[in-house]
Amino acid sequence: MSRQPTIPLTPVSRRGVLGALMAGAGALAAAAVKAAPHPATEAPKGAINVLTPEEALAAYEAEIARLRAANISGTPVDHLERMRADLLRALSKPVAERRWVMVIDLRACIGCHGCTIACVAENKLPPGVVYRPVLEEETGRYPHVSRRFVPRPCMQCDNPPCTSVCPVSATYTNEHGVVAVDYEQCIGCRACITACPYGARTFDFGYTYTANTTSSGAMLGADQAASYEQVSTFEYGKPHARRDPHDSPVGNVRKCNFCMHRVLNGELPACVTTCIGRATFFGDANDPESLVSELIVKPNVIRLKEELGTEPRVYYLL
């Protein structure tokens, strides 16, 4: 039996959306120039008119709504397009009114580990540090056996057991509702790793992929690879140099942070944008128009270990 789509989709092509968006943005810019009160305020000939984020979002949503109604083609709107609009809308709200959540459709996950690799590349993760592993589970009995893949990021619990056990308050829930780690404050005791019921925390021992490999003369690109492994990570919106004696992630506990350094700049988390099966969704659950707010009320949704009272912000569709 074929699997039904997670949500009803209205046919629209990505090319049509982007083309119409450019046309709408151009119309808005032209209107702004036309409405200028004095010739001295007009942009120089040939200058590019830059829209504000609010104007861009308005044009984006207007064109998507128009194209949905027009039924331009038989291709459904990509979830990424809708989530980008949801994200921009959420960022226009006060921080206290947002509730970031992630939804993972286990029926769509094919176990490609693309999200894991994207996370490693985005956060410059060294050997032994993985924020988003994909667990594998076999179900049934021979000959009726199947396999299920379960991506497991940090659950970003509303009641996280990891924060209360930290002796120096290095891990805490920040203003965005994301459980964060202060690398400068962390003493590396790893009590939070033990306390996390989801196994979502790892320790950075400072390992590198190029250590103990063949000499640079025998391996092409060895020097460049070694240099890349020392590049700073930009977690939590600031650079963290691996060789910094005070703010380095080396010797500290590390975890998924919903890519907030991307989200707050209007970009979806790396794991969401690289999922080829469109199995991962992200957005503001407090927005009734968002995609995630529709998905988390489905009858087939679950959260891991809800009986512990952790109130995780990651939902799974079975």
C-alpha positions as CSV (number, residue, x, y, z in Angstrom):
1,M,0.0,0.0,0.0
2,S,1.4,3.4,-0.9
3,R,2.0,5.9,1.9
4,Q,-0.3,8.9,1.9
5,P,1.4,12.3,2.1
6,T,1.8,13.8,5.6
7,I,-0.2,16.9,4.8
8,P,-2.4,18.0,1.9
9,L,-0.3,19.9,-0.7
10,T,-1.5,22.4,-3.3
11,P,0.3,22.1,-6.7
12,V,2.8,24.8,-7.3
13,S,6.3,24.7,-8.9
14,R,9.4,26.1,-7.2
15,R,10.4,27.9,-10.4
16,G,6.9,29.5,-10.5
17,V,7.2,30.5,-6.9
18,L,10.6,32.1,-7.3
19,G,9.8,33.8,-10.5
20,A,6.6,35.2,-9.2
21,L,8.4,36.3,-6.0
22,M,10.9,38.2,-8.0
23,A,8.1,39.9,-9.9
24,G,6.3,40.7,-6.7
25,A,9.5,42.0,-5.1
26,G,10.2,44.2,-8.1
27,A,6.7,45.5,-8.1
28,L,7.0,46.5,-4.4
29,A,10.3,48.2,-5.0
30,A,8.9,50.1,-8.0
31,A,6.0,51.2,-5.9
32,A,8.3,52.4,-3.2
33,V,10.3,54.5,-5.7
34,K,7.2,55.9,-7.3
35,A,5.9,57.0,-3.9
36,A,9.0,59.0,-3.1
37,P,8.1,62.5,-1.8
38,H,10.9,64.4,-3.4
39,P,13.2,63.8,-6.4
40,A,16.3,64.2,-4.1
41,T,15.2,61.0,-2.3
42,E,15.0,58.9,-5.5
43,A,17.6,56.1,-5.9
44,P,20.3,56.9,-8.5
45,K,19.7,55.4,-12.0
46,G,20.7,51.8,-12.1
47,A,20.7,51.4,-8.3
48,I,19.2,48.3,-6.7
49,N,16.2,48.8,-4.5
50,V,16.5,46.7,-1.3
51,L,13.4,45.5,0.4
52,T,13.0,45.3,4.1
53,P,12.5,41.8,5.7
54,E,8.9,42.7,6.3
55,E,8.3,43.7,2.6
56,A,10.1,40.6,1.4
57,L,8.0,38.3,3.6
58,A,4.8,40.0,2.5
59,A,5.7,39.6,-1.2
60,Y,6.8,36.0,-0.6
61,E,3.6,35.0,1.1
62,A,1.4,36.9,-1.3
63,E,2.9,35.1,-4.3
64,I,2.7,31.7,-2.7
65,A,-1.0,32.3,-1.9
66,R,-1.7,33.5,-5.4
67,L,0.1,30.5,-7.0
68,R,-1.7,28.0,-4.8
69,A,-5.0,29.5,-5.9
70,A,-3.9,29.5,-9.6
71,N,-2.9,25.9,-9.7
72,I,0.0,26.7,-12.0
73,S,1.4,23.2,-12.3
74,G,1.1,19.7,-11.0
75,T,4.2,20.0,-8.8
76,P,3.5,20.5,-5.1
77,V,5.0,23.3,-3.1
78,D,8.3,22.1,-1.5
79,H,8.0,22.0,2.3
80,L,11.3,24.0,2.5
81,E,9.6,26.9,0.7
82,R,6.8,27.0,3.2
83,M,9.1,26.5,6.2
84,R,11.2,29.4,5.1
85,A,8.2,31.7,5.0
86,D,7.2,30.3,8.5
87,L,10.6,31.1,9.8
88,L,10.6,34.7,8.6
89,R,7.2,35.2,10.1
90,A,8.4,33.8,13.4
91,L,11.4,36.0,13.5
92,S,9.2,39.1,13.1
93,K,7.6,38.2,16.5
94,P,9.0,38.9,20.0
95,V,11.4,36.2,21.2
96,A,9.1,35.2,24.1
97,E,6.2,34.4,21.7
98,R,8.2,31.8,19.6
99,R,8.3,28.1,20.4
100,W,10.8,26.3,18.2
101,V,10.1,22.6,17.5
102,M,11.3,19.9,15.2
103,V,9.1,17.2,13.6
104,I,10.7,14.1,12.1
105,D,8.6,11.8,9.8
106,L,9.9,8.3,10.3
107,R,8.0,7.0,7.3
108,A,9.9,9.4,5.0
109,C,13.4,8.8,6.5
110,I,15.5,6.5,4.3
111,G,18.5,6.3,6.6
112,C,20.9,8.1,4.2
113,H,22.6,9.9,7.1
114,G,22.6,13.1,5.1
115,C,21.4,15.1,8.1
116,T,24.3,13.7,10.2
117,I,26.9,14.7,7.7
118,A,25.4,18.1,7.2
119,C,25.5,18.7,10.9
120,V,29.1,17.6,11.2
121,A,30.0,20.0,8.4
122,E,28.0,22.9,9.7
123,N,29.3,22.7,13.3
124,K,32.8,21.5,12.4
125,L,32.5,18.4,14.6
126,P,35.6,16.3,15.3
127,P,35.7,12.5,15.6
128,G,33.5,11.1,18.3
129,V,31.2,14.2,18.4
130,V,27.8,13.6,16.7
131,Y,24.8,15.8,17.3
132,R,22.3,14.0,15.1
133,P,23.0,10.2,14.8
134,V,20.5,8.1,12.9
135,L,19.5,5.0,14.9
136,E,18.4,1.9,13.1
137,E,15.7,-0.5,14.4
138,E,14.5,-3.8,12.9
139,T,10.9,-4.8,13.5
140,G,8.9,-8.0,12.8
141,R,9.9,-11.6,12.4
142,Y,11.3,-13.4,9.3
143,P,10.1,-13.3,6.6
144,H,8.1,-10.2,7.5
145,V,10.9,-8.0,8.6
146,S,11.4,-4.2,8.1
147,R,13.8,-1.6,9.2
148,R,13.1,1.8,10.7
149,F,15.5,4.8,10.9
150,V,15.3,7.2,13.8
151,P,17.2,10.5,13.6
152,R,17.9,11.6,17.2
153,P,18.9,15.3,17.7
154,C,18.8,16.9,21.1
155,M,15.2,17.0,22.3
156,Q,15.5,20.6,23.6
157,C,13.3,19.6,26.6
158,D,11.2,22.2,28.3
159,N,12.0,20.4,31.5
160,P,15.6,19.2,30.9
161,P,17.2,16.9,33.4
162,C,20.7,17.8,32.2
163,T,20.6,21.4,33.4
164,S,19.9,20.8,37.1
165,V,22.9,18.4,37.5
166,C,25.5,20.8,36.2
167,P,27.6,22.0,39.2
168,V,28.6,25.2,37.5
169,S,25.4,26.1,35.6
170,A,27.3,25.8,32.3
171,T,24.3,24.2,30.6
172,Y,21.0,26.1,30.7
173,T,17.9,26.9,28.7
174,N,18.4,30.2,26.8
175,E,15.9,32.8,25.8
176,H,15.0,30.9,22.7
177,G,14.0,27.8,24.6
178,V,17.1,25.9,23.4
179,V,19.3,24.0,25.9
180,A,22.7,25.6,25.4
181,V,26.3,24.9,26.7
182,D,28.6,27.7,27.8
183,Y,32.0,26.5,26.7
184,E,33.8,29.0,28.8
185,Q,31.9,27.9,32.0
186,C,31.9,24.1,31.4
187,I,34.5,22.2,33.4
188,G,34.0,18.9,31.5
189,C,32.7,16.8,34.4
190,R,30.2,15.1,32.1
191,A,27.4,14.9,34.7
192,C,24.9,16.2,32.1
193,I,25.8,13.3,29.7
194,T,24.8,10.8,32.4
195,A,21.6,12.8,33.2
196,C,20.3,13.0,29.6
197,P,17.8,10.1,29.0
198,Y,18.2,10.5,25.3
199,G,22.0,10.1,25.0
200,A,22.0,13.4,23.1
201,R,25.3,14.8,24.6
202,T,28.9,14.0,23.6
203,F,32.3,15.0,24.9
204,D,34.9,16.7,22.7
205,F,38.3,15.1,23.5
206,G,40.1,17.2,20.9
207,Y,40.6,14.4,18.4
208,T,41.2,15.1,14.7
209,Y,40.6,13.0,11.6
210,T,44.1,13.7,10.4
211,A,45.9,12.6,13.5
212,N,48.1,9.5,13.2
213,T,47.6,9.4,9.4
214,T,50.3,9.0,6.8
215,S,52.7,11.9,6.3
216,S,51.6,15.0,4.5
217,G,53.8,14.1,1.6
218,A,52.1,10.8,1.0
219,M,48.5,11.9,1.4
220,L,47.1,14.5,-1.0
221,G,45.6,17.5,0.8
222,A,46.7,16.4,4.3
223,D,47.9,19.9,5.2
224,Q,44.7,21.5,4.0
225,A,42.6,19.0,5.9
226,A,44.5,19.5,9.1
227,S,44.1,23.2,8.8
228,Y,40.3,22.8,8.2
229,E,39.9,20.8,11.4
230,Q,41.1,23.8,13.4
231,V,38.5,26.2,11.9
232,S,36.3,27.9,14.5
233,T,32.7,26.8,15.0
234,F,30.0,29.4,15.1
235,E,27.6,27.7,17.5
236,Y,25.4,30.0,19.6
237,G,26.1,32.9,17.2
238,K,29.8,33.4,18.1
239,P,33.1,31.9,16.9
240,H,34.6,29.3,19.1
241,A,38.3,28.6,18.2
242,R,39.4,25.1,19.0
243,R,42.8,26.4,20.3
244,D,41.3,29.1,22.4
245,P,42.3,28.3,26.1
246,H,39.1,29.8,27.5
247,D,36.2,29.4,25.0
248,S,37.2,26.3,23.1
249,P,34.7,23.4,22.8
250,V,37.6,21.0,23.3
251,G,37.4,19.4,26.8
252,N,33.7,20.3,27.0
253,V,30.3,18.7,26.5
254,R,28.7,19.4,23.1
255,K,25.2,19.0,21.8
256,C,22.7,19.9,19.1
257,N,21.4,23.5,19.4
258,F,18.8,23.5,16.6
259,C,21.4,25.5,14.5
260,M,20.3,28.7,16.2
261,H,23.1,30.6,14.6
262,R,21.4,29.9,11.3
263,V,17.8,30.2,12.4
264,L,18.2,33.7,13.9
265,N,19.6,34.7,10.5
266,G,16.6,33.4,8.6
267,E,18.1,30.1,7.6
268,L,16.6,26.7,8.4
269,P,18.8,24.2,10.4
270,A,21.3,22.3,8.3
271,C,19.7,18.9,8.9
272,V,16.4,20.2,7.6
273,T,17.7,21.7,4.3
274,T,19.7,18.6,3.4
275,C,17.1,15.9,4.1
276,I,16.5,14.4,0.6
277,G,13.3,12.7,1.8
278,R,11.9,15.9,3.3
279,A,11.5,14.0,6.6
280,T,12.5,16.8,8.9
281,F,10.5,19.9,9.6
282,F,11.2,22.9,11.8
283,G,9.4,26.0,12.8
284,D,7.4,27.9,15.4
285,A,4.7,25.8,17.1
286,N,3.1,29.0,18.4
287,D,2.2,30.1,14.9
288,P,-1.1,28.4,13.9
289,E,-0.3,29.0,10.2
290,S,3.1,27.2,10.4
291,L,3.7,23.7,9.0
292,V,4.9,22.3,12.2
293,S,1.8,23.4,14.1
294,E,-0.2,21.3,11.7
295,L,2.0,18.2,12.1
296,I,2.3,18.1,15.9
297,V,-1.5,17.6,16.3
298,K,-1.6,14.6,14.0
299,P,-3.0,11.4,15.6
300,N,0.2,9.5,14.7
301,V,2.6,11.8,16.4
302,I,4.7,10.8,19.5
303,R,7.5,12.2,21.6
304,L,10.3,10.0,23.1
305,K,10.0,9.0,26.7
306,E,7.2,11.4,27.5
307,E,6.6,9.5,30.7
308,L,9.7,11.1,32.2
309,G,8.1,14.5,32.1
310,T,10.9,16.1,30.1
311,E,8.5,17.8,27.6
312,P,10.7,17.3,24.5
313,R,10.4,19.7,21.6
314,V,11.1,17.0,19.0
315,Y,8.1,15.2,17.6
316,Y,8.0,12.0,15.5
317,L,5.4,10.9,13.0
318,L,4.9,7.2,12.8
